[in-house]
Amino acid sequence: MDLLSLEHFSGCLNETFSADLQGMQAAFVLVEAQPLPVRSPDALRAPFSLVFHNASALLFPQQTYRMHHPRLGSTDIFLVPVAQDKTGFLYQAVFN
């Protein structure tokens, strides 16, 4: 598999990814895909950040989730809860 990059995700804004949660599926909508400052010119990829929204009232723990998307397929993404809004929680993934 290719090293994931911002370009893989930038065309998926406002689209739903599903995550495996102990036999159940949870919907995470990609609401932000942003580049991060480059710290090393020798890096294999440009760093970037993704923010997903989940509308559940339940806070999911910081951990790696198996995420599925119709075009991108399946990949493991480490999500960290970073904020709560009126309709759920925001989770961030940082790739560096």
C-alpha positions, 0 to 999 in steps of 0.5 A: 500500500502507498504511504497515505498523504493529504491528497488521498483524503482531500477529495473525501471532505464531508464524506463518511468513513465507517469504523469497526467498533467491536463488531459494530460500525460507527460513522465518522464524517471527515470535516477537515483535512489540512497540511501541517508545517514540514519539520524535516526536509527528509520526511517521506511525506508532508505532514497533515491532519484530519478531523472527523466528526462522530454524532454519537453521544458516546465518547470513543477512546483514543486508539487505532480504528479500522476505517473504511471508505468506499473509494479509499478502502480500509486503513487503520487510523489513530484517532484522538478525541479533541472536542465536543460540539452540540451534535457529537465529538471531534476526533483528530488524526495526525500523519507525520 
